Amino acid sequence: MHIRGQKTLVCGAGGFIGGHLVNTLFAEGAASVRAVDIKPFEEWYQVNGGADNRVLDLQLRESCLEAAEGVDAVFQLAADMGGMGFIENNKALCMLSVLTNTHMILASREAGVKGFFYSSSACVYNGDKQTNPDVVALKEEDAYPALPEDGYGWEKLFSERMCRHFREDFGLETRVARFHNVYGPLGTWMGGREKAPAAISRKVLEAKHSGKHEIEIWGDGHQTRSFMYIDDCTKGVVDIFQSDILEAINLGSSELVSINQLVDIAEDIAGVRLKRNYNLSAPRGVNGRNSDNTLIRRYLGWEPSIRLRDGMEKTMAWIEEQMLAGVASK
């Protein structure tokens, strides 16, 4: 199913990725975009004036029915989530996102939606395969036997299966992508829900401007990750939605770095060198996680490829603007 000429719905449009996706769908020729989020408009990261913007609680079935009415394609990104600090300390809240996913896919089926995209997460992967910082990149099959991130990962894995069975049993065309650590401008950069690239950017910039050249790093800094820039993410969402890919597929950069290397990049961009204080009792997540992009290259002839250094430069420039303007993160 193609985007051009279609009536689309973005669930979680007031969030970081959702806001960028609304803009991408218009750029791809969508006939219309309905943008829905539980937050009041003043708390949305972006509000596109050309969209049908609505404040709705998609945990409620009646709200999902209203959101899905008359649309051709649904992009379900709405979830209660954040960075590792939030995920590890709010397992029940993360699992309650199952209400949104269940009601939204039921409403989509009832409304005769043609295509349903679900944003899953690399947190679905078996934790036993992520114990070493020198990680072997995770293949899609590594989600089973199941041992995902407690709370958030279990909910995502369950909802993946629900998408699969709605396709098999009811004929709803579903597509599922496993996001790997998305970052970029117009996202959360403070307050507890921010992810590592934004948190490190903020901490380095605070140290630069305060003159206190120290930084606290969660864990020992040796844990490894890959980070995907937002433009790669939204391109991947559209390409996967328009493809014939039936299985859940990785959507992430394969450029693996340690947290210490991420700090190196941020320091280099800011032009400072900081004393590193390691908080070994802070949430740190798995020791190593990276995206194996064999399948996305095979299916689409493409993979996320914006260099971390380039994406971090843009992200840090935007965060610095917000800091100097005294703007609070949403």
NUBA-151606 format. One record per residue (C-alpha): residue number from 0; x, y, z. Coordinates in pm, 1 decimal, padded with zeros to 6 digits. Layout:
N
+-------+----------+----------+----------+
! nutor !        X !        Y !        Z !
+-------+----------+----------+----------+
!   NUM !        X !        Y !        Z !
...
+-------+----------+----------+----------+
% end
This chain:
330
+-------+----------+----------+----------+
! nutor !        X !        Y !        Z !
+-------+----------+----------+----------+
!     0 !  00000.0 !  00000.0 !  00000.0 !
!     1 !  00133.4 !  00342.7 ! -00094.7 !
!     2 !  00108.7 !  00664.2 !  00102.3 !
!     3 !  00036.4 !  00898.1 ! -00187.5 !
!     4 ! -00328.1 !  00996.2 ! -00202.5 !
!     5 ! -00419.6 !  00810.0 !  00117.0 !
!     6 ! -00592.8 !  00939.1 !  00429.4 !
!     7 ! -00353.3 !  00866.5 !  00713.6 !
!     8 ! -00356.5 !  00865.1 !  01093.4 !
!     9 ! -00056.0 !  00911.6 !  01321.5 !
!    10 ! -00116.8 !  00793.7 !  01679.0 !
!    11 !  00124.9 !  00960.6 !  01918.5 !
!    12 !  00167.8 !  01256.8 !  01683.3 !
!    13 !  00248.2 !  01487.3 !  01972.6 !
!    14 !  00558.5 !  01284.0 !  02048.9 !
!    15 !  00909.2 !  01311.7 !  01907.3 !
!    16 !  00893.2 !  01051.1 !  01629.5 !
!    17 !  00523.2 !  01102.9 !  01563.1 !
!    18 !  00566.0 !  01475.0 !  01502.4 !
!    19 !  00840.5 !  01416.0 !  01247.9 !
!    20 !  00634.5 !  01139.1 !  01083.2 !
!    21 !  00338.7 !  01373.5 !  01027.3 !
!    22 !  00567.5 !  01601.0 !  00823.7 !
!    23 !  00711.9 !  01304.6 !  00632.2 !
!    24 !  00368.1 !  01172.3 !  00536.8 !
!    25 !  00271.6 !  01509.3 !  00390.1 !
!    26 !  00602.2 !  01515.5 !  00200.0 !
!    27 !  00524.3 !  01167.0 !  00064.2 !
!    28 !  00192.7 !  01290.1 ! -00080.7 !
!    29 ! -00061.3 !  01172.8 !  00176.1 !
!    30 ! -00404.8 !  01317.9 !  00096.7 !
!    31 ! -00452.5 !  01400.2 !  00463.4 !
!    32 ! -00295.3 !  01335.5 !  00801.4 !
!    33 ! -00495.9 !  01305.3 !  01121.0 !
!    34 ! -00262.2 !  01368.5 !  01413.3 !
!    35 ! -00371.1 !  01235.5 !  01754.0 !
!    36 ! -00211.1 !  01247.7 !  02098.5 !
!    37 ! -00324.6 !  01239.9 !  02462.0 !
!    38 ! -00124.5 !  01551.8 !  02550.0 !
!    39 ! -00276.0 !  01901.6 !  02519.3 !
!    40 ! -00156.0 !  02082.9 !  02208.1 !
!    41 !  00081.6 !  02310.1 !  02399.9 !
!    42 !  00275.7 !  01999.5 !  02507.4 !
!    43 !  00314.9 !  01853.9 !  02157.1 !
!    44 !  00670.8 !  01858.0 !  02023.6 !
!    45 !  00541.4 !  01974.0 !  01686.4 !
!    46 !  00196.9 !  02079.2 !  01561.5 !
!    47 !  00158.1 !  02072.2 !  01183.4 !
!    48 ! -00105.3 !  02327.6 !  01087.2 !
!    49 ! -00208.5 !  02126.4 !  00782.7 !
!    50 ! -00304.2 !  01818.4 !  00983.8 !
!    51 ! -00634.5 !  01728.4 !  01147.1 !
!    52 ! -00499.6 !  01764.5 !  01500.7 !
!    53 ! -00696.6 !  01604.3 !  01784.6 !
!    54 ! -00641.1 !  01545.9 !  02155.2 !
!    55 ! -00768.2 !  01196.1 !  02233.7 !
!    56 ! -00687.5 !  00929.9 !  02492.9 !
!    57 ! -00619.2 !  00624.7 !  02277.4 !
!    58 ! -00627.7 !  00395.1 !  02577.9 !
!    59 ! -01006.7 !  00428.5 !  02539.0 !
!    60 ! -01186.3 !  00227.2 !  02272.1 !
!    61 ! -01425.4 !  00510.1 !  02180.8 !
!    62 ! -01131.7 !  00745.1 !  02119.2 !
!    63 ! -00968.9 !  00489.8 !  01890.2 !
!    64 ! -01291.6 !  00452.5 !  01693.2 !
!    65 ! -01305.4 !  00831.1 !  01646.5 !
!    66 ! -00940.6 !  00844.5 !  01543.3 !
!    67 ! -00969.5 !  00563.1 !  01286.3 !
!    68 ! -01292.4 !  00676.5 !  01123.3 !
!    69 ! -01248.1 !  00737.2 !  00751.8 !
!    70 ! -00873.1 !  00675.3 !  00727.8 !
!    71 ! -00687.2 !  00435.0 !  00499.3 !
!    72 ! -00359.3 !  00392.6 !  00688.3 !
!    73 ! -00278.6 !  00391.7 !  01060.3 !
!    74 !  00066.2 !  00451.9 !  01210.8 !
!    75 !  00049.5 !  00340.7 !  01574.1 !
!    76 !  00334.5 !  00506.4 !  01763.0 !
!    77 !  00144.2 !  00604.7 !  02078.3 !
!    78 !  00299.6 !  00461.9 !  02395.6 !
!    79 !  00392.0 !  00560.4 !  02749.4 !
!    80 !  00770.2 !  00533.2 !  02731.7 !
!    81 !  01104.7 !  00706.8 !  02759.7 !
!    82 !  01472.6 !  00629.9 !  02802.8 !
!    83 !  01616.9 !  00350.7 !  03016.0 !
!    84 !  01567.0 !  00542.0 !  03339.1 !
!    85 !  01194.3 !  00565.8 !  03271.6 !
!    86 !  01155.0 !  00210.0 !  03138.2 !
!    87 !  01327.9 !  00044.6 !  03432.9 !
!    88 !  01128.0 !  00241.0 !  03691.0 !
!    89 !  00783.1 !  00236.6 !  03527.6 !
!    90 !  00723.2 ! -00121.1 !  03414.1 !
!    91 !  00348.3 ! -00120.9 !  03485.6 !
!    92 !  00292.4 !  00206.5 !  03299.1 !
!    93 !  00484.2 !  00070.5 !  02999.5 !
!    94 !  00275.6 ! -00246.0 !  02994.1 !
!    95 ! -00049.0 ! -00046.5 !  03004.3 !
!    96 !  00028.9 !  00067.5 !  02649.1 !
!    97 ! -00127.5 ! -00265.8 !  02554.4 !
!    98 ! -00463.9 ! -00090.0 !  02597.5 !
!    99 ! -00374.6 !  00161.2 !  02326.5 !
!   100 ! -00241.6 ! -00102.9 !  02087.2 !
!   101 ! -00536.2 ! -00338.4 !  02138.0 !
!   102 ! -00806.9 ! -00076.0 !  02106.8 !
!   103 ! -00634.4 !  00088.4 !  01809.6 !
!   104 ! -00598.2 ! -00229.0 !  01606.3 !
!   105 ! -00956.0 ! -00332.0 !  01687.5 !
!   106 ! -01080.9 !  00011.6 !  01580.1 !
!   107 ! -00872.4 ! -00007.9 !  01261.7 !
!   108 ! -01028.1 ! -00339.3 !  01169.7 !
!   109 ! -01377.6 ! -00209.0 !  01241.6 !
!   110 ! -01316.4 !  00106.9 !  01037.7 !
!   111 ! -01195.4 ! -00088.6 !  00732.9 !
!   112 ! -00841.8 !  00050.8 !  00746.8 !
!   113 ! -00625.0 ! -00082.9 !  00463.8 !
!   114 ! -00285.7 ! -00077.5 !  00635.8 !
!   115 ! -00162.1 ! -00070.6 !  00997.2 !
!   116 !  00195.5 !  00012.7 !  01099.2 !
!   117 !  00316.1 ! -00068.6 !  01451.5 !
!   118 !  00632.2 !  00073.1 !  01606.2 !
!   119 !  00794.8 ! -00197.3 !  01814.0 !
!   120 !  01134.5 ! -00180.4 !  01983.9 !
!   121 !  01471.8 ! -00349.4 !  02009.3 !
!   122 !  01371.5 ! -00406.3 !  02373.7 !
!   123 !  01186.2 ! -00718.8 !  02252.4 !
!   124 !  01517.2 ! -00904.2 !  02206.1 !
!   125 !  01629.2 ! -01186.4 !  02432.2 !
!   126 !  01834.7 ! -01038.4 !  02715.4 !
!   127 !  02070.4 ! -01336.7 !  02720.2 !
!   128 !  02197.7 ! -01225.2 !  02379.1 !
!   129 !  02287.0 ! -00876.8 !  02509.0 !
!   130 !  02518.1 ! -00947.1 !  02802.0 !
!   131 !  02845.7 ! -00857.1 !  02630.0 !
!   132 !  02944.5 ! -00505.2 !  02514.3 !
!   133 !  03117.5 ! -00673.5 !  02216.1 !
!   134 !  02771.9 ! -00775.4 !  02101.2 !
!   135 !  02688.6 ! -00971.8 !  01789.2 !
!   136 !  02428.9 ! -00764.2 !  01601.6 !
!   137 !  02074.0 ! -00878.5 !  01675.0 !
!   138 !  01887.0 ! -01060.2 !  01400.7 !
!   139 !  01508.1 ! -01056.0 !  01390.9 !
!   140 !  01496.4 ! -01424.8 !  01489.8 !
!   141 !  01679.5 ! -01342.3 !  01815.6 !
!   142 !  01352.5 ! -01227.3 !  01975.6 !
!   143 !  01276.2 ! -01594.8 !  02043.7 !
!   144 !  01291.1 ! -01780.7 !  02274.5 !
!   145 !  01139.7 ! -01479.3 !  02446.5 !
!   146 !  01323.7 ! -01296.2 !  02723.7 !
!   147 !  01261.9 ! -00929.0 !  02644.0 !
!   148 !  01315.3 ! -00617.7 !  02855.4 !
!   149 !  01089.4 ! -00654.9 !  03158.8 !
!   150 !  00770.8 ! -00452.5 !  03127.1 !
!   151 !  00821.3 ! -00242.6 !  02812.4 !
!   152 !  00976.9 ! -00522.6 !  02605.1 !
!   153 !  00712.2 ! -00779.6 !  02694.5 !
!   154 !  00433.5 ! -00540.6 !  02596.5 !
!   155 !  00599.4 ! -00466.2 !  02263.3 !
!   156 !  00652.6 ! -00835.3 !  02185.7 !
!   157 !  00290.9 ! -00918.2 !  02268.7 !
!   158 !  00165.0 ! -00637.8 !  02043.5 !
!   159 !  00388.5 ! -00760.5 !  01759.3 !
!   160 !  00215.7 ! -01097.6 !  01781.5 !
!   161 ! -00124.2 ! -00931.5 !  01786.9 !
!   162 ! -00042.0 ! -00750.2 !  01461.4 !
!   163 !  00065.9 ! -01078.2 !  01304.7 !
!   164 ! -00252.7 ! -01258.3 !  01403.4 !
!   165 ! -00479.8 ! -00971.4 !  01293.8 !
!   166 ! -00317.6 ! -01002.8 !  00952.2 !
!   167 ! -00349.6 ! -01382.2 !  00946.1 !
!   168 ! -00698.6 ! -01408.4 !  01094.3 !
!   169 ! -00870.7 ! -01089.3 !  00977.5 !
!   170 ! -00678.7 ! -00980.6 !  00667.5 !
!   171 ! -00563.5 ! -00645.2 !  00809.7 !
!   172 ! -00236.2 ! -00557.1 !  00636.7 !
!   173 !  00005.9 ! -00500.2 !  00923.3 !
!   174 !  00370.0 ! -00394.0 !  00919.8 !
!   175 !  00599.9 ! -00398.3 !  01224.2 !
!   176 !  00937.9 ! -00228.2 !  01268.8 !
!   177 !  01166.2 ! -00267.9 !  01570.3 !
!   178 !  01309.1 !  00077.9 !  01640.8 !
!   179 !  01665.8 !  00099.5 !  01772.2 !
!   180 !  01729.1 !  00415.3 !  01981.0 !
!   181 !  01592.9 !  00705.1 !  01775.6 !
!   182 !  01731.8 !  01054.6 !  01840.1 !
!   183 !  01739.3 !  01401.2 !  01687.0 !
!   184 !  01609.6 !  01758.0 !  01722.6 !
!   185 !  01262.0 !  01834.8 !  01858.0 !
!   186 !  01276.4 !  01553.2 !  02111.7 !
!   187 !  01295.8 !  01506.7 !  02487.9 !
!   188 !  01630.3 !  01625.2 !  02625.7 !
!   189 !  01565.8 !  01653.7 !  03000.4 !
!   190 !  01316.4 !  01554.6 !  03267.8 !
!   191 !  01373.7 !  01179.6 !  03296.7 !
!   192 !  01232.2 !  01042.3 !  02970.6 !
!   193 !  01522.7 !  01143.6 !  02747.3 !
!   194 !  01739.7 !  00880.7 !  02580.4 !
!   195 !  02116.8 !  00858.7 !  02586.2 !
!   196 !  02208.1 !  01088.2 !  02290.9 !
!   197 !  01992.1 !  01372.5 !  02425.8 !
!   198 !  02095.6 !  01314.3 !  02788.2 !
!   199 !  02465.5 !  01311.4 !  02701.9 !
!   200 !  02423.1 !  01617.7 !  02479.3 !
!   201 !  02253.5 !  01809.5 !  02760.2 !
!   202 !  02508.5 !  01708.1 !  03022.6 !
!   203 !  02804.7 !  01802.0 !  02802.8 !
!   204 !  02649.0 !  02137.0 !  02709.9 !
!   205 !  02562.2 !  02211.7 !  03074.3 !
!   206 !  02922.9 !  02140.7 !  03171.4 !
!   207 !  03049.2 !  02363.3 !  02890.2 !
!   208 !  02831.6 !  02660.2 !  02981.1 !
!   209 !  02864.8 !  02626.5 !  03359.4 !
!   210 !  03240.6 !  02586.3 !  03354.1 !
!   211 !  03210.1 !  02281.1 !  03578.7 !
!   212 !  03385.5 !  02034.6 !  03354.1 !
!   213 !  03242.7 !  01711.6 !  03493.3 !
!   214 !  02981.1 !  01465.3 !  03370.1 !
!   215 !  02789.1 !  01181.4 !  03533.9 !
!   216 !  02763.1 !  00869.6 !  03319.6 !
!   217 !  02514.1 !  00594.5 !  03400.4 !
!   218 !  02693.4 !  00261.6 !  03426.9 !
!   219 !  03059.8 !  00207.9 !  03350.0 !
!   220 !  03039.8 !  00360.2 !  03002.0 !
!   221 !  03136.7 !  00036.0 !  02830.9 !
!   222 !  02778.2 ! -00063.6 !  02742.0 !
!   223 !  02726.8 ! -00045.2 !  02365.9 !
!   224 !  02437.1 !  00073.2 !  02148.9 !
!   225 !  02349.6 !  00193.4 !  01801.9 !
!   226 !  02158.1 !  00518.4 !  01756.3 !
!   227 !  01934.3 !  00605.9 !  01458.7 !
!   228 !  01881.3 !  00966.1 !  01345.6 !
!   229 !  01516.7 !  01070.8 !  01311.1 !
!   230 !  01531.7 !  01126.3 !  00932.3 !
!   231 !  01645.7 !  00767.1 !  00880.6 !
!   232 !  01364.7 !  00651.9 !  01108.7 !
!   233 !  01080.1 !  00823.8 !  00925.6 !
!   234 !  01214.6 !  00715.4 !  00585.0 !
!   235 !  01228.4 !  00359.4 !  00712.0 !
!   236 !  00873.1 !  00374.1 !  00846.8 !
!   237 !  00736.0 !  00484.4 !  00510.2 !
!   238 !  00943.4 !  00233.4 !  00311.6 !
!   239 !  00848.0 ! -00057.7 !  00537.9 !
!   240 !  00480.1 !  00040.6 !  00531.6 !
!   241 !  00482.6 !  00049.2 !  00150.0 !
!   242 !  00669.0 ! -00283.3 !  00123.9 !
!   243 !  00556.0 ! -00645.6 !  00127.7 !
!   244 !  00754.7 ! -00724.1 !  00443.8 !
!   245 !  00534.4 ! -00938.1 !  00666.7 !
!   246 !  00770.9 ! -01014.5 !  00954.7 !
!   247 !  00882.3 ! -00773.2 !  01226.5 !
!   248 !  01200.0 ! -00609.5 !  01097.6 !
!   249 !  01487.6 ! -00411.1 !  01246.9 !
!   250 !  01490.9 ! -00037.9 !  01185.2 !
!   251 !  01815.0 !  00095.7 !  01328.4 !
!   252 !  02168.7 !  00204.1 !  01257.0 !
!   253 !  02439.5 ! -00061.1 !  01260.0 !
!   254 !  02704.0 !  00192.9 !  01374.4 !
!   255 !  02790.2 !  00048.5 !  01715.9 !
!   256 !  02941.8 !  00274.4 !  01984.3 !
!   257 !  02999.0 !  00254.8 !  02357.5 !
!   258 !  02850.2 !  00518.3 !  02585.1 !
!   259 !  03204.8 !  00640.3 !  02644.5 !
!   260 !  03247.5 !  00684.7 !  02267.5 !
!   261 !  02916.5 !  00872.1 !  02254.0 !
!   262 !  03051.8 !  01109.2 !  02519.5 !
!   263 !  03373.8 !  01146.2 !  02314.4 !
!   264 !  03165.3 !  01259.6 !  02015.4 !
!   265 !  02961.0 !  01506.7 !  02222.3 !
!   266 !  03273.6 !  01649.7 !  02385.6 !
!   267 !  03441.1 !  01691.5 !  02047.6 !
!   268 !  03139.7 !  01874.8 !  01905.4 !
!   269 !  03117.6 !  02102.7 !  02211.5 !
!   270 !  03494.0 !  02158.0 !  02221.8 !
!   271 !  03539.3 !  02048.1 !  02584.6 !
!   272 !  03695.9 !  01763.6 !  02780.6 !
!   273 !  03522.5 !  01653.1 !  03097.6 !
!   274 !  03601.2 !  01451.8 !  03407.4 !
!   275 !  03383.1 !  01141.7 !  03396.5 !
!   276 !  03203.2 !  01024.4 !  03709.1 !
!   277 !  03045.2 !  00680.7 !  03668.9 !
!   278 !  02720.3 !  00609.3 !  03853.8 !
!   279 !  02719.9 !  00231.0 !  03876.6 !
!   280 !  02383.8 !  00220.4 !  04058.1 !
!   281 !  02193.7 !  00410.0 !  03786.5 !
!   282 !  01977.8 !  00233.9 !  03522.9 !
!   283 !  02201.8 !  00115.2 !  03240.7 !
!   284 !  02003.1 ! -00142.8 !  03043.2 !
!   285 !  02166.5 ! -00434.9 !  02866.5 !
!   286 !  02543.3 ! -00446.4 !  02816.0 !
!   287 !  02532.7 ! -00451.8 !  02437.3 !
!   288 !  02275.1 ! -00405.0 !  02158.9 !
!   289 !  02313.4 ! -00346.5 !  01786.9 !
!   290 !  02094.8 ! -00383.6 !  01479.4 !
!   291 !  02161.4 ! -00652.4 !  01220.3 !
!   292 !  02038.9 ! -00488.9 !  00898.7 !
!   293 !  02067.6 ! -00788.8 !  00667.3 !
!   294 !  01691.7 ! -00815.7 !  00615.0 !
!   295 !  01617.0 ! -00446.7 !  00556.7 !
!   296 !  01900.0 ! -00429.2 !  00301.4 !
!   297 !  01766.9 ! -00741.7 !  00130.0 !
!   298 !  01407.8 ! -00621.1 !  00115.1 !
!   299 !  01456.0 ! -00249.7 !  00052.3 !
!   300 !  01814.2 ! -00209.8 ! -00072.5 !
!   301 !  01860.3 !  00050.5 !  00200.4 !
!   302 !  01943.0 !  00084.0 !  00567.4 !
!   303 !  01971.3 !  00374.4 !  00814.6 !
!   304 !  02303.9 !  00537.2 !  00736.0 !
!   305 !  02324.0 !  00892.5 !  00875.0 !
!   306 !  02651.2 !  00903.1 !  01070.9 !
!   307 !  02619.9 !  00940.6 !  01445.5 !
!   308 !  02861.1 !  01235.1 !  01441.2 !
!   309 !  02646.2 !  01419.2 !  01185.4 !
!   310 !  02321.5 !  01351.3 !  01367.6 !
!   311 !  02469.4 !  01450.8 !  01702.8 !
!   312 !  02588.9 !  01783.8 !  01562.2 !
!   313 !  02232.5 !  01871.6 !  01458.8 !
!   314 !  02085.3 !  01741.5 !  01783.3 !
!   315 !  02329.8 !  01927.7 !  02006.6 !
!   316 !  02284.2 !  02250.9 !  01811.4 !
!   317 !  01908.5 !  02233.6 !  01868.7 !
!   318 !  01939.7 !  02141.4 !  02238.1 !
!   319 !  02185.8 !  02426.8 !  02291.4 !
!   320 !  01936.2 !  02668.2 !  02134.8 !
!   321 !  01669.0 !  02546.3 !  02375.3 !
!   322 !  01898.6 !  02576.3 !  02675.6 !
!   323 !  02013.4 !  02927.3 !  02591.9 !
!   324 !  01654.9 !  03035.4 !  02527.4 !
!   325 !  01546.6 !  02893.6 !  02864.2 !
!   326 !  01298.2 !  02653.4 !  02703.8 !
!   327 !  01196.6 !  02356.0 !  02919.7 !
!   328 !  01187.4 !  02010.6 !  02763.1 !
!   329 !  00840.8 !  01864.2 !  02710.6 !
+-------+----------+----------+----------+
% end
